[in-house]
Amino acid sequence: MYKAILENINGVEIWPVIGLVIFFVFFVGVLIWAFRLKKEEVDHMANIPLEDGDEHFKNGDLSNG
């Protein structure tokens, strides 16, 4: 049923290609972002689950970042 409907829609064959291109561009963008990170940033992010969360209060910084 769906096959018959999709076969009769004009221009439907371009949507899988567009989806693949969007996924590929996003994936490459994340790879570039990950490889450009500094080692200090990666180490900091790796230790976030192990931290108490009191560092911001000890430093007097009440911001969320």
mmCIF file as Biopython writes it, N, C-alpha, C and O atoms, coordinates in Angstrom:
data_model
#
loop_
_atom_site.group_PDB
_atom_site.id
_atom_site.type_symbol
_atom_site.label_atom_id
_atom_site.label_alt_id
_atom_site.label_comp_id
_atom_site.label_asym_id
_atom_site.label_entity_id
_atom_site.label_seq_id
_atom_site.pdbx_PDB_ins_code
_atom_site.Cartn_x
_atom_site.Cartn_y
_atom_site.Cartn_z
_atom_site.occupancy
_atom_site.B_iso_or_equiv
_atom_site.auth_seq_id
_atom_site.auth_asym_id
_atom_site.pdbx_PDB_model_num
ATOM 1   N N  . MET A ? 1  ? 0.820  -1.189 0.000  1.0 0.0 1  A 1 
ATOM 2   C CA . MET A ? 1  ? 0.000  0.000  0.000  1.0 0.0 1  A 1 
ATOM 3   C C  . MET A ? 1  ? 0.868  1.259  0.000  1.0 0.0 1  A 1 
ATOM 4   O O  . MET A ? 1  ? 0.672  2.155  -0.821 1.0 0.0 1  A 1 
ATOM 5   N N  . TYR A ? 2  ? 1.826  1.320  0.923  1.0 0.0 2  A 1 
ATOM 6   C CA . TYR A ? 2  ? 2.685  2.504  0.994  1.0 0.0 2  A 1 
ATOM 7   C C  . TYR A ? 2  ? 3.564  2.620  -0.240 1.0 0.0 2  A 1 
ATOM 8   O O  . TYR A ? 2  ? 3.860  3.721  -0.704 1.0 0.0 2  A 1 
ATOM 9   N N  . LYS A ? 3  ? 3.975  1.479  -0.762 1.0 0.0 3  A 1 
ATOM 10  C CA . LYS A ? 3  ? 4.818  1.493  -1.955 1.0 0.0 3  A 1 
ATOM 11  C C  . LYS A ? 3  ? 4.073  2.135  -3.123 1.0 0.0 3  A 1 
ATOM 12  O O  . LYS A ? 3  ? 4.649  2.933  -3.862 1.0 0.0 3  A 1 
ATOM 13  N N  . ALA A ? 4  ? 2.815  1.797  -3.291 1.0 0.0 4  A 1 
ATOM 14  C CA . ALA A ? 4  ? 2.021  2.367  -4.376 1.0 0.0 4  A 1 
ATOM 15  C C  . ALA A ? 4  ? 1.839  3.867  -4.191 1.0 0.0 4  A 1 
ATOM 16  O O  . ALA A ? 4  ? 1.873  4.628  -5.158 1.0 0.0 4  A 1 
ATOM 17  N N  . ILE A ? 5  ? 1.648  4.282  -2.958 1.0 0.0 5  A 1 
ATOM 18  C CA . ILE A ? 5  ? 1.477  5.715  -2.688 1.0 0.0 5  A 1 
ATOM 19  C C  . ILE A ? 5  ? 2.774  6.461  -2.979 1.0 0.0 5  A 1 
ATOM 20  O O  . ILE A ? 5  ? 2.765  7.504  -3.632 1.0 0.0 5  A 1 
ATOM 21  N N  . LEU A ? 6  ? 3.893  5.919  -2.489 1.0 0.0 6  A 1 
ATOM 22  C CA . LEU A ? 6  ? 5.173  6.597  -2.673 1.0 0.0 6  A 1 
ATOM 23  C C  . LEU A ? 6  ? 5.629  6.598  -4.131 1.0 0.0 6  A 1 
ATOM 24  O O  . LEU A ? 6  ? 6.338  7.511  -4.555 1.0 0.0 6  A 1 
ATOM 25  N N  . GLU A ? 7  ? 5.233  5.593  -4.895 1.0 0.0 7  A 1 
ATOM 26  C CA . GLU A ? 7  ? 5.606  5.561  -6.312 1.0 0.0 7  A 1 
ATOM 27  C C  . GLU A ? 7  ? 4.895  6.644  -7.107 1.0 0.0 7  A 1 
ATOM 28  O O  . GLU A ? 7  ? 5.393  7.067  -8.150 1.0 0.0 7  A 1 
ATOM 29  N N  . ASN A ? 8  ? 3.760  7.093  -6.643 1.0 0.0 8  A 1 
ATOM 30  C CA . ASN A ? 8  ? 2.979  8.087  -7.376 1.0 0.0 8  A 1 
ATOM 31  C C  . ASN A ? 8  ? 3.275  9.523  -6.963 1.0 0.0 8  A 1 
ATOM 32  O O  . ASN A ? 8  ? 2.716  10.454 -7.543 1.0 0.0 8  A 1 
ATOM 33  N N  . ILE A ? 9  ? 4.136  9.722  -5.980 1.0 0.0 9  A 1 
ATOM 34  C CA . ILE A ? 9  ? 4.488  11.071 -5.550 1.0 0.0 9  A 1 
ATOM 35  C C  . ILE A ? 9  ? 5.669  11.548 -6.384 1.0 0.0 9  A 1 
ATOM 36  O O  . ILE A ? 9  ? 6.698  10.876 -6.450 1.0 0.0 9  A 1 
ATOM 37  N N  . ASN A ? 10 ? 5.524  12.686 -7.009 1.0 0.0 10 A 1 
ATOM 38  C CA . ASN A ? 10 ? 6.610  13.233 -7.818 1.0 0.0 10 A 1 
ATOM 39  C C  . ASN A ? 10 ? 7.701  13.807 -6.927 1.0 0.0 10 A 1 
ATOM 40  O O  . ASN A ? 10 ? 7.409  14.527 -5.972 1.0 0.0 10 A 1 
ATOM 41  N N  . GLY A ? 11 ? 8.942  13.498 -7.229 1.0 0.0 11 A 1 
ATOM 42  C CA . GLY A ? 11 ? 10.074 14.058 -6.511 1.0 0.0 11 A 1 
ATOM 43  C C  . GLY A ? 11 ? 10.387 13.396 -5.188 1.0 0.0 11 A 1 
ATOM 44  O O  . GLY A ? 11 ? 11.211 13.910 -4.432 1.0 0.0 11 A 1 
ATOM 45  N N  . VAL A ? 12 ? 9.754  12.266 -4.879 1.0 0.0 12 A 1 
ATOM 46  C CA . VAL A ? 12 ? 9.982  11.628 -3.585 1.0 0.0 12 A 1 
ATOM 47  C C  . VAL A ? 12 ? 11.359 10.972 -3.513 1.0 0.0 12 A 1 
ATOM 48  O O  . VAL A ? 12 ? 11.872 10.747 -2.416 1.0 0.0 12 A 1 
ATOM 49  N N  . GLU A ? 13 ? 11.954 10.666 -4.636 1.0 0.0 13 A 1 
ATOM 50  C CA . GLU A ? 13 ? 13.241 9.960  -4.628 1.0 0.0 13 A 1 
ATOM 51  C C  . GLU A ? 13 ? 14.397 10.832 -4.143 1.0 0.0 13 A 1 
ATOM 52  O O  . GLU A ? 13 ? 15.473 10.305 -3.861 1.0 0.0 13 A 1 
ATOM 53  N N  . ILE A ? 14 ? 14.212 12.131 -4.038 1.0 0.0 14 A 1 
ATOM 54  C CA . ILE A ? 14 ? 15.283 13.023 -3.598 1.0 0.0 14 A 1 
ATOM 55  C C  . ILE A ? 14 ? 15.401 13.055 -2.072 1.0 0.0 14 A 1 
ATOM 56  O O  . ILE A ? 14 ? 16.473 13.379 -1.562 1.0 0.0 14 A 1 
ATOM 57  N N  . TRP A ? 15 ? 14.351 12.734 -1.331 1.0 0.0 15 A 1 
ATOM 58  C CA . TRP A ? 15 ? 14.366 12.855 0.132  1.0 0.0 15 A 1 
ATOM 59  C C  . TRP A ? 15 ? 15.361 11.923 0.821  1.0 0.0 15 A 1 
ATOM 60  O O  . TRP A ? 15 ? 16.010 12.356 1.773  1.0 0.0 15 A 1 
ATOM 61  N N  . PRO A ? 16 ? 15.518 10.672 0.397  1.0 0.0 16 A 1 
ATOM 62  C CA . PRO A ? 16 ? 16.574 9.857  1.023  1.0 0.0 16 A 1 
ATOM 63  C C  . PRO A ? 16 ? 17.972 10.429 0.797  1.0 0.0 16 A 1 
ATOM 64  O O  . PRO A ? 16 ? 18.826 10.344 1.679  1.0 0.0 16 A 1 
ATOM 65  N N  . VAL A ? 17 ? 18.203 10.997 -0.354 1.0 0.0 17 A 1 
ATOM 66  C CA . VAL A ? 17 ? 19.508 11.601 -0.642 1.0 0.0 17 A 1 
ATOM 67  C C  . VAL A ? 17 ? 19.722 12.820 0.252  1.0 0.0 17 A 1 
ATOM 68  O O  . VAL A ? 17 ? 20.809 13.007 0.798  1.0 0.0 17 A 1 
ATOM 69  N N  . ILE A ? 18 ? 18.701 13.637 0.401  1.0 0.0 18 A 1 
ATOM 70  C CA . ILE A ? 18 ? 18.805 14.814 1.266  1.0 0.0 18 A 1 
ATOM 71  C C  . ILE A ? 18 ? 19.055 14.387 2.710  1.0 0.0 18 A 1 
ATOM 72  O O  . ILE A ? 18 ? 19.881 14.987 3.398  1.0 0.0 18 A 1 
ATOM 73  N N  . GLY A ? 19 ? 18.354 13.361 3.172  1.0 0.0 19 A 1 
ATOM 74  C CA . GLY A ? 19 ? 18.562 12.859 4.527  1.0 0.0 19 A 1 
ATOM 75  C C  . GLY A ? 19 ? 19.971 12.340 4.738  1.0 0.0 19 A 1 
ATOM 76  O O  . GLY A ? 19 ? 20.576 12.584 5.782  1.0 0.0 19 A 1 
ATOM 77  N N  . LEU A ? 20 ? 20.495 11.627 3.754  1.0 0.0 20 A 1 
ATOM 78  C CA . LEU A ? 20 ? 21.861 11.108 3.846  1.0 0.0 20 A 1 
ATOM 79  C C  . LEU A ? 20 ? 22.878 12.242 3.870  1.0 0.0 20 A 1 
ATOM 80  O O  . LEU A ? 20 ? 23.842 12.192 4.634  1.0 0.0 20 A 1 
ATOM 81  N N  . VAL A ? 21 ? 22.677 13.253 3.049  1.0 0.0 21 A 1 
ATOM 82  C CA . VAL A ? 21 ? 23.602 14.391 3.018  1.0 0.0 21 A 1 
ATOM 83  C C  . VAL A ? 21 ? 23.573 15.144 4.351  1.0 0.0 21 A 1 
ATOM 84  O O  . VAL A ? 21 ? 24.624 15.517 4.872  1.0 0.0 21 A 1 
ATOM 85  N N  . ILE A ? 22 ? 22.388 15.366 4.902  1.0 0.0 22 A 1 
ATOM 86  C CA . ILE A ? 22 ? 22.285 16.057 6.193  1.0 0.0 22 A 1 
ATOM 87  C C  . ILE A ? 22 ? 22.990 15.250 7.278  1.0 0.0 22 A 1 
ATOM 88  O O  . ILE A ? 22 ? 23.731 15.815 8.082  1.0 0.0 22 A 1 
ATOM 89  N N  . PHE A ? 23 ? 22.769 13.937 7.311  1.0 0.0 23 A 1 
ATOM 90  C CA . PHE A ? 23 ? 23.434 13.091 8.300  1.0 0.0 23 A 1 
ATOM 91  C C  . PHE A ? 23 ? 24.941 13.137 8.128  1.0 0.0 23 A 1 
ATOM 92  O O  . PHE A ? 23 ? 25.669 13.268 9.112  1.0 0.0 23 A 1 
ATOM 93  N N  . PHE A ? 24 ? 25.420 13.033 6.902  1.0 0.0 24 A 1 
ATOM 94  C CA . PHE A ? 24 ? 26.858 13.019 6.639  1.0 0.0 24 A 1 
ATOM 95  C C  . PHE A ? 24 ? 27.506 14.340 7.056  1.0 0.0 24 A 1 
ATOM 96  O O  . PHE A ? 24 ? 28.566 14.338 7.681  1.0 0.0 24 A 1 
ATOM 97  N N  . VAL A ? 25 ? 26.881 15.456 6.718  1.0 0.0 25 A 1 
ATOM 98  C CA . VAL A ? 25 ? 27.425 16.768 7.088  1.0 0.0 25 A 1 
ATOM 99  C C  . VAL A ? 25 ? 27.461 16.921 8.609  1.0 0.0 25 A 1 
ATOM 100 O O  . VAL A ? 25 ? 28.446 17.416 9.157  1.0 0.0 25 A 1 
ATOM 101 N N  . PHE A ? 26 ? 26.409 16.506 9.283  1.0 0.0 26 A 1 
ATOM 102 C CA . PHE A ? 26 ? 26.375 16.585 10.746 1.0 0.0 26 A 1 
ATOM 103 C C  . PHE A ? 26 ? 27.456 15.693 11.357 1.0 0.0 26 A 1 
ATOM 104 O O  . PHE A ? 26 ? 28.152 16.111 12.282 1.0 0.0 26 A 1 
ATOM 105 N N  . PHE A ? 27 ? 27.598 14.473 10.848 1.0 0.0 27 A 1 
ATOM 106 C CA . PHE A ? 27 ? 28.592 13.529 11.360 1.0 0.0 27 A 1 
ATOM 107 C C  . PHE A ? 27 ? 30.002 14.070 11.172 1.0 0.0 27 A 1 
ATOM 108 O O  . PHE A ? 27 ? 30.813 14.003 12.096 1.0 0.0 27 A 1 
ATOM 109 N N  . VAL A ? 28 ? 30.307 14.600 10.007 1.0 0.0 28 A 1 
ATOM 110 C CA . VAL A ? 28 ? 31.631 15.172 9.751  1.0 0.0 28 A 1 
ATOM 111 C C  . VAL A ? 28 ? 31.855 16.392 10.641 1.0 0.0 28 A 1 
ATOM 112 O O  . VAL A ? 28 ? 32.962 16.594 11.140 1.0 0.0 28 A 1 
ATOM 113 N N  . GLY A ? 29 ? 30.827 17.203 10.846 1.0 0.0 29 A 1 
ATOM 114 C CA . GLY A ? 29 ? 30.954 18.359 11.731 1.0 0.0 29 A 1 
ATOM 115 C C  . GLY A ? 29 ? 31.281 17.957 13.159 1.0 0.0 29 A 1 
ATOM 116 O O  . GLY A ? 29 ? 32.116 18.589 13.805 1.0 0.0 29 A 1 
ATOM 117 N N  . VAL A ? 30 ? 30.633 16.916 13.655 1.0 0.0 30 A 1 
ATOM 118 C CA . VAL A ? 30 ? 30.922 16.438 15.010 1.0 0.0 30 A 1 
ATOM 119 C C  . VAL A ? 30 ? 32.333 15.871 15.083 1.0 0.0 30 A 1 
ATOM 120 O O  . VAL A ? 30 ? 33.031 16.082 16.075 1.0 0.0 30 A 1 
ATOM 121 N N  . LEU A ? 31 ? 32.762 15.160 14.054 1.0 0.0 31 A 1 
ATOM 122 C CA . LEU A ? 31 ? 34.137 14.642 14.033 1.0 0.0 31 A 1 
ATOM 123 C C  . LEU A ? 31 ? 35.158 15.777 14.063 1.0 0.0 31 A 1 
ATOM 124 O O  . LEU A ? 31 ? 36.134 15.715 14.811 1.0 0.0 31 A 1 
ATOM 125 N N  . ILE A ? 32 ? 34.939 16.798 13.262 1.0 0.0 32 A 1 
ATOM 126 C CA . ILE A ? 32 ? 35.862 17.942 13.241 1.0 0.0 32 A 1 
ATOM 127 C C  . ILE A ? 32 ? 35.887 18.617 14.608 1.0 0.0 32 A 1 
ATOM 128 O O  . ILE A ? 32 ? 36.957 18.956 15.113 1.0 0.0 32 A 1 
ATOM 129 N N  . TRP A ? 33 ? 34.709 18.814 15.211 1.0 0.0 33 A 1 
ATOM 130 C CA . TRP A ? 33 ? 34.639 19.424 16.544 1.0 0.0 33 A 1 
ATOM 131 C C  . TRP A ? 33 ? 35.396 18.580 17.567 1.0 0.0 33 A 1 
ATOM 132 O O  . TRP A ? 33 ? 36.130 19.116 18.397 1.0 0.0 33 A 1 
ATOM 133 N N  . ALA A ? 34 ? 35.217 17.259 17.507 1.0 0.0 34 A 1 
ATOM 134 C CA . ALA A ? 34 ? 35.856 16.377 18.489 1.0 0.0 34 A 1 
ATOM 135 C C  . ALA A ? 34 ? 37.375 16.370 18.337 1.0 0.0 34 A 1 
ATOM 136 O O  . ALA A ? 34 ? 38.096 16.358 19.335 1.0 0.0 34 A 1 
ATOM 137 N N  . PHE A ? 35 ? 37.860 16.379 17.110 1.0 0.0 35 A 1 
ATOM 138 C CA . PHE A ? 35 ? 39.307 16.347 16.906 1.0 0.0 35 A 1 
ATOM 139 C C  . PHE A ? 35 ? 39.971 17.688 17.200 1.0 0.0 35 A 1 
ATOM 140 O O  . PHE A ? 35 ? 41.178 17.733 17.436 1.0 0.0 35 A 1 
ATOM 141 N N  . ARG A ? 36 ? 39.214 18.774 17.192 1.0 0.0 36 A 1 
ATOM 142 C CA . ARG A ? 36 ? 39.788 20.092 17.472 1.0 0.0 36 A 1 
ATOM 143 C C  . ARG A ? 36 ? 39.788 20.435 18.957 1.0 0.0 36 A 1 
ATOM 144 O O  . ARG A ? 36 ? 40.352 21.455 19.352 1.0 0.0 36 A 1 
ATOM 145 N N  . LEU A ? 37 ? 39.166 19.597 19.787 1.0 0.0 37 A 1 
ATOM 146 C CA . LEU A ? 37 ? 39.149 19.857 21.224 1.0 0.0 37 A 1 
ATOM 147 C C  . LEU A ? 37 ? 40.552 19.754 21.800 1.0 0.0 37 A 1 
ATOM 148 O O  . LEU A ? 37 ? 41.364 18.931 21.378 1.0 0.0 37 A 1 
ATOM 149 N N  . LYS A ? 38 ? 40.808 20.598 22.760 1.0 0.0 38 A 1 
ATOM 150 C CA . LYS A ? 38 ? 42.091 20.551 23.457 1.0 0.0 38 A 1 
ATOM 151 C C  . LYS A ? 38 ? 42.042 19.450 24.508 1.0 0.0 38 A 1 
ATOM 152 O O  . LYS A ? 38 ? 40.974 19.105 25.015 1.0 0.0 38 A 1 
ATOM 153 N N  . LYS A ? 39 ? 43.201 18.909 24.825 1.0 0.0 39 A 1 
ATOM 154 C CA . LYS A ? 39 ? 43.273 17.817 25.791 1.0 0.0 39 A 1 
ATOM 155 C C  . LYS A ? 39 ? 42.738 18.243 27.155 1.0 0.0 39 A 1 
ATOM 156 O O  . LYS A ? 39 ? 42.124 17.437 27.854 1.0 0.0 39 A 1 
ATOM 157 N N  . GLU A ? 40 ? 42.961 19.490 27.540 1.0 0.0 40 A 1 
ATOM 158 C CA . GLU A ? 40 ? 42.470 19.968 28.828 1.0 0.0 40 A 1 
ATOM 159 C C  . GLU A ? 40 ? 40.942 19.946 28.876 1.0 0.0 40 A 1 
ATOM 160 O O  . GLU A ? 40 ? 40.352 19.582 29.893 1.0 0.0 40 A 1 
ATOM 161 N N  . GLU A ? 41 ? 40.307 20.340 27.767 1.0 0.0 41 A 1 
ATOM 162 C CA . GLU A ? 41 ? 38.850 20.331 27.717 1.0 0.0 41 A 1 
ATOM 163 C C  . GLU A ? 41 ? 38.304 18.912 27.817 1.0 0.0 41 A 1 
ATOM 164 O O  . GLU A ? 41 ? 37.317 18.665 28.510 1.0 0.0 41 A 1 
ATOM 165 N N  . VAL A ? 42 ? 38.950 17.989 27.122 1.0 0.0 42 A 1 
ATOM 166 C CA . VAL A ? 42 ? 38.510 16.595 27.153 1.0 0.0 42 A 1 
ATOM 167 C C  . VAL A ? 42 ? 38.672 16.025 28.558 1.0 0.0 42 A 1 
ATOM 168 O O  . VAL A ? 42 ? 37.785 15.328 29.051 1.0 0.0 42 A 1 
ATOM 169 N N  . ASP A ? 43 ? 39.794 16.315 29.201 1.0 0.0 43 A 1 
ATOM 170 C CA . ASP A ? 43 ? 40.013 15.835 30.565 1.0 0.0 43 A 1 
ATOM 171 C C  . ASP A ? 43 ? 38.981 16.416 31.524 1.0 0.0 43 A 1 
ATOM 172 O O  . ASP A ? 43 ? 38.474 15.715 32.400 1.0 0.0 43 A 1 
ATOM 173 N N  . HIS A ? 44 ? 38.671 17.701 31.354 1.0 0.0 44 A 1 
ATOM 174 C CA . HIS A ? 44 ? 37.665 18.336 32.207 1.0 0.0 44 A 1 
ATOM 175 C C  . HIS A ? 44 ? 36.298 17.671 32.011 1.0 0.0 44 A 1 
ATOM 176 O O  . HIS A ? 44 ? 35.615 17.363 32.988 1.0 0.0 44 A 1 
ATOM 177 N N  . MET A ? 45 ? 35.899 17.449 30.760 1.0 0.0 45 A 1 
ATOM 178 C CA . MET A ? 45 ? 34.610 16.816 30.494 1.0 0.0 45 A 1 
ATOM 179 C C  . MET A ? 45 ? 34.584 15.374 30.998 1.0 0.0 45 A 1 
ATOM 180 O O  . MET A ? 45 ? 33.541 14.890 31.437 1.0 0.0 45 A 1 
ATOM 181 N N  . ALA A ? 46 ? 35.723 14.688 30.938 1.0 0.0 46 A 1 
ATOM 182 C CA . ALA A ? 46 ? 35.779 13.308 31.418 1.0 0.0 46 A 1 
ATOM 183 C C  . ALA A ? 46 ? 35.616 13.236 32.926 1.0 0.0 46 A 1 
ATOM 184 O O  . ALA A ? 46 ? 35.114 12.239 33.445 1.0 0.0 46 A 1 
ATOM 185 N N  . ASN A ? 47 ? 36.030 14.279 33.641 1.0 0.0 47 A 1 
ATOM 186 C CA . ASN A ? 47 ? 35.960 14.273 35.100 1.0 0.0 47 A 1 
ATOM 187 C C  . ASN A ? 47 ? 34.664 14.856 35.651 1.0 0.0 47 A 1 
ATOM 188 O O  . ASN A ? 47 ? 34.444 14.806 36.861 1.0 0.0 47 A 1 
ATOM 189 N N  . ILE A ? 48 ? 33.812 15.399 34.813 1.0 0.0 48 A 1 
ATOM 190 C CA . ILE A ? 48 ? 32.571 16.018 35.290 1.0 0.0 48 A 1 
ATOM 191 C C  . ILE A ? 48 ? 31.709 15.042 36.099 1.0 0.0 48 A 1 
ATOM 192 O O  . ILE A ? 48 ? 31.208 15.434 37.153 1.0 0.0 48 A 1 
ATOM 193 N N  . PRO A ? 49 ? 31.511 13.794 35.665 1.0 0.0 49 A 1 
ATOM 194 C CA . PRO A ? 49 ? 30.683 12.887 36.478 1.0 0.0 49 A 1 
ATOM 195 C C  . PRO A ? 49 ? 31.296 12.561 37.838 1.0 0.0 49 A 1 
ATOM 196 O O  . PRO A ? 49 ? 30.576 12.152 38.749 1.0 0.0 49 A 1 
ATOM 197 N N  . LEU A ? 50 ? 32.592 12.732 37.993 1.0 0.0 50 A 1 
ATOM 198 C CA . LEU A ? 50 ? 33.267 12.386 39.237 1.0 0.0 50 A 1 
ATOM 199 C C  . LEU A ? 50 ? 33.354 13.550 40.212 1.0 0.0 50 A 1 
ATOM 200 O O  . LEU A ? 50 ? 33.695 13.353 41.378 1.0 0.0 50 A 1 
ATOM 201 N N  . GLU A ? 51 ? 33.050 14.758 39.754 1.0 0.0 51 A 1 
ATOM 202 C CA . GLU A ? 51 ? 33.171 15.940 40.600 1.0 0.0 51 A 1 
ATOM 203 C C  . GLU A ? 51 ? 31.981 16.058 41.543 1.0 0.0 51 A 1 
ATOM 204 O O  . GLU A ? 51 ? 30.896 15.540 41.276 1.0 0.0 51 A 1 
ATOM 205 N N  . ASP A ? 52 ? 32.215 16.755 42.656 1.0 0.0 52 A 1 
ATOM 206 C CA . ASP A ? 52 ? 31.168 16.989 43.644 1.0 0.0 52 A 1 
ATOM 207 C C  . ASP A ? 52 ? 30.134 17.995 43.167 1.0 0.0 52 A 1 
ATOM 208 O O  . ASP A ? 52 ? 28.946 17.865 43.461 1.0 0.0 52 A 1 
ATOM 209 N N  . GLY A ? 53 ? 30.585 18.981 42.442 1.0 0.0 53 A 1 
ATOM 210 C CA . GLY A ? 53 ? 29.699 20.048 42.010 1.0 0.0 53 A 1 
ATOM 211 C C  . GLY A ? 53 ? 29.797 21.268 42.897 1.0 0.0 53 A 1 
ATOM 212 O O  . GLY A ? 53 ? 29.070 22.239 42.689 1.0 0.0 53 A 1 
ATOM 213 N N  . ASP A ? 54 ? 30.679 21.242 43.881 1.0 0.0 54 A 1 
ATOM 214 C CA . ASP A ? 54 ? 30.833 22.365 44.800 1.0 0.0 54 A 1 
ATOM 215 C C  . ASP A ? 54 ? 31.877 23.371 44.338 1.0 0.0 54 A 1 
ATOM 216 O O  . ASP A ? 54 ? 32.070 24.395 44.993 1.0 0.0 54 A 1 
ATOM 217 N N  . GLU A ? 55 ? 32.549 23.106 43.235 1.0 0.0 55 A 1 
ATOM 218 C CA . GLU A ? 55 ? 33.626 23.992 42.788 1.0 0.0 55 A 1 
ATOM 219 C C  . GLU A ? 55 ? 33.124 25.395 42.488 1.0 0.0 55 A 1 
ATOM 220 O O  . GLU A ? 55 ? 33.812 26.374 42.778 1.0 0.0 55 A 1 
ATOM 221 N N  . HIS A ? 56 ? 31.945 25.504 41.915 1.0 0.0 56 A 1 
ATOM 222 C CA . HIS A ? 56 ? 31.412 26.822 41.571 1.0 0.0 56 A 1 
ATOM 223 C C  . HIS A ? 56 ? 31.079 27.617 42.832 1.0 0.0 56 A 1 
ATOM 224 O O  . HIS A ? 56 ? 31.255 28.835 42.868 1.0 0.0 56 A 1 
ATOM 225 N N  . PHE A ? 57 ? 30.603 26.934 43.855 1.0 0.0 57 A 1 
ATOM 226 C CA . PHE A ? 57 ? 30.257 27.625 45.091 1.0 0.0 57 A 1 
ATOM 227 C C  . PHE A ? 57 ? 31.509 28.021 45.868 1.0 0.0 57 A 1 
ATOM 228 O O  . PHE A ? 57 ? 31.528 29.065 46.519 1.0 0.0 57 A 1 
ATOM 229 N N  . LYS A ? 58 ? 32.545 27.204 45.807 1.0 0.0 58 A 1 
ATOM 230 C CA . LYS A ? 58 ? 33.787 27.518 46.508 1.0 0.0 58 A 1 
ATOM 231 C C  . LYS A ? 58 ? 34.466 28.742 45.906 1.0 0.0 58 A 1 
ATOM 232 O O  . LYS A ? 58 ? 35.078 29.541 46.616 1.0 0.0 58 A 1 
ATOM 233 N N  . ASN A ? 59 ? 34.349 28.877 44.582 1.0 0.0 59 A 1 
ATOM 234 C CA . ASN A ? 59 ? 34.984 29.995 43.895 1.0 0.0 59 A 1 
ATOM 235 C C  . ASN A ? 59 ? 34.116 31.246 43.909 1.0 0.0 59 A 1 
ATOM 236 O O  . ASN A ? 59 ? 34.550 32.298 43.439 1.0 0.0 59 A 1 
ATOM 237 N N  . GLY A ? 60 ? 32.917 31.155 44.430 1.0 0.0 60 A 1 
ATOM 238 C CA . GLY A ? 60 ? 32.024 32.302 44.442 1.0 0.0 60 A 1 
ATOM 239 C C  . GLY A ? 60 ? 31.304 32.497 43.127 1.0 0.0 60 A 1 
ATOM 240 O O  . GLY A ? 60 ? 30.628 33.508 42.934 1.0 0.0 60 A 1 
ATOM 241 N N  . ASP A ? 61 ? 31.437 31.552 42.225 1.0 0.0 61 A 1 
ATOM 242 C CA . ASP A ? 61 ? 30.804 31.636 40.912 1.0 0.0 61 A 1 
ATOM 243 C C  . ASP A ? 61 ? 29.473 30.895 40.968 1.0 0.0 61 A 1 
ATOM 244 O O  . ASP A ? 61 ? 29.444 29.671 41.095 1.0 0.0 61 A 1 
ATOM 245 N N  . LEU A ? 62 ? 28.386 31.628 40.875 1.0 0.0 62 A 1 
ATOM 246 C CA . LEU A ? 62 ? 27.069 31.013 40.939 1.0 0.0 62 A 1 
ATOM 247 C C  . LEU A ? 62 ? 26.450 30.838 39.566 1.0 0.0 62 A 1 
ATOM 248 O O  . LEU A ? 62 ? 25.277 30.478 39.460 1.0 0.0 62 A 1 
ATOM 249 N N  . SER A ? 63 ? 27.212 31.084 38.517 1.0 0.0 63 A 1 
ATOM 250 C CA . SER A ? 63 ? 26.671 30.935 37.168 1.0 0.0 63 A 1 
ATOM 251 C C  . SER A ? 63 ? 26.523 29.457 36.839 1.0 0.0 63 A 1 
ATOM 252 O O  . SER A ? 63 ? 27.039 28.589 37.544 1.0 0.0 63 A 1 
ATOM 253 N N  . ASN A ? 64 ? 25.815 29.195 35.767 1.0 0.0 64 A 1 
ATOM 254 C CA . ASN A ? 64 ? 25.532 27.821 35.367 1.0 0.0 64 A 1 
ATOM 255 C C  . ASN A ? 64 ? 26.547 27.313 34.360 1.0 0.0 64 A 1 
ATOM 256 O O  . ASN A ? 64 ? 26.214 26.392 33.613 1.0 0.0 64 A 1 
ATOM 257 N N  . GLY A ? 65 ? 27.707 27.819 34.285 1.0 0.0 65 A 1 
ATOM 258 C CA . GLY A ? 65 ? 28.659 27.354 33.293 1.0 0.0 65 A 1 
ATOM 259 C C  . GLY A ? 65 ? 30.002 27.557 33.774 1.0 0.0 65 A 1 
ATOM 260 O O  . GLY A ? 65 ? 30.964 27.228 33.079 1.0 0.0 65 A 1 
#
